[in-house]
Amino acid sequence: DKLNLNVVTIPLILDGGNVIKAIDKFGKPTIIMCSKVLNENKLSKEELTDLWDQFFDNQIRLILIEWEGKDENPIGHADGMVRYITEGKVLITNYCDLDDEERLSEPLKEYFDIERLHFGDIEGIKGTKMWSLLKSKSWGYINFLQVGKHIIVPKLDWDELDKAAVQQIQQAFGASYEVELIDCDMTQILENPDVNANSGGGLNCLTWTLFSED
């Protein structure tokens, strides 16, 4: 009541990390989710779409991005795959390095211009241990913490990769944002991102932001 919000309760099992709030290039409010939500609710895509339309009456667009499956992506949260930049623009993680970008970009490209993280062009990275583990770890960068126009990026165990991630995120968001690399190495946490082995996420998943009037 204090915030004067219209609260809609929808019968879905849904993790907060699997909800990316956005405005698409047509000015429509949009929610982006990983399709793992279908498995968690035992629904088909059509059933979820029907349920969504029933509650939101076409006022909020729903976009599902394809889940690779538990072996490749045990967490299955959208905030480890894509982040909202500004109206009609999103940043996606480095699926382009792994020849697997289409699953992520295909449902987004009609509604958003897409910026991409990419690390395969870093000199000397191919053939290294970091390159072999890139798929399981590099999502830690896009799982940054954002507070207003301050973006906090964690480290991985490769300085050149850290530097490239910060530069690319800064370029994607623009000069009005402050992008900061902090001394918080997520390598071990992301080594085996299994919800039974750790908290089930990266920096954004592990933090909580509080409202302050200051």
Secondary structure, DSSP 4 states (H G I P E B T S, - for coil): -TT------------GGG-EEEE-TTS-EEEEEETHHHHHHT--HHHHHHHHHHHHTTSSEEEEEPP--TTT-SS--GGGTEEEEETTEEEE-SGGGGT--HHHHTTTTTT-EEEE---TTSTT-TTSHHHHTHHHHTHHHHT-EEETTEEEEEE-S-HHHHHHHHHHHHHHH-TTSEEEEEEEE-HHHHHS--TTTSSSS-HHHH--------
